[in-house]
Amino acid sequence: MKQPFKKLSLYLETSFWNFIYADDAPEKRDATRRLLKEIKEGCYDIFVSEHVLAEISRTPDLKKRTLLEDSVRELNPTLLPANREVEELTAAYVRANFVSAKASTDLAHIAYASAYQCDVVVSWNLKHIVRLKTKVAVNGINKQLGYREVEIVVPEEVIGYGA
């Protein structure tokens, strides 16, 4: 029996896409592909930002870049455009100094998800994004600025929710 849960909106950060083809990390690759299967079945609404597309376009390996671009095209996520709100929220996260300033693009991913009211950021970036310090800081700032909390998780935590 299908659970009566809300259909989640997922912001798929760049590392999610990269792990579809991560043959050097088979457990993460397989978890990513299981979530990908559920996405293809229509279990979730999916979103990316211009940052995701830009990062993919800078993939040095042409074959991998083509695979990533094809995957994005196939899933056809809703593209969230840059705007002042995202820039200001990113700046608020950067000012809070809970990750290095070099990680501002990582924080921008979270800002897109927050500004556009996505339920979940899905990422394999354990250094800057999927970590307790980031989750607590982001959701504290979101609350102060009138945004709702956003879940920040690895793909394994989403698998089965919408099935």
Secondary structure as UniProt FT lines:
FT   STRAND          9..12
FT   HELIX           14..18
FT   HELIX           19..21
FT   TURN            23..24
FT   HELIX           26..40
FT   TURN            41..42
FT   STRAND          45..49
FT   HELIX           50..57
FT   HELIX           62..75
FT   STRAND          78..80
FT   HELIX           84..96
FT   HELIX           101..103
FT   HELIX           104..115
FT   TURN            116..117
FT   STRAND          120..122
FT   TURN            126..129
FT   HELIX           132..144
FT   TURN            145..146
FT   STRAND          151..153
FT   HELIX           155..157
FT   TURN            158..160
//
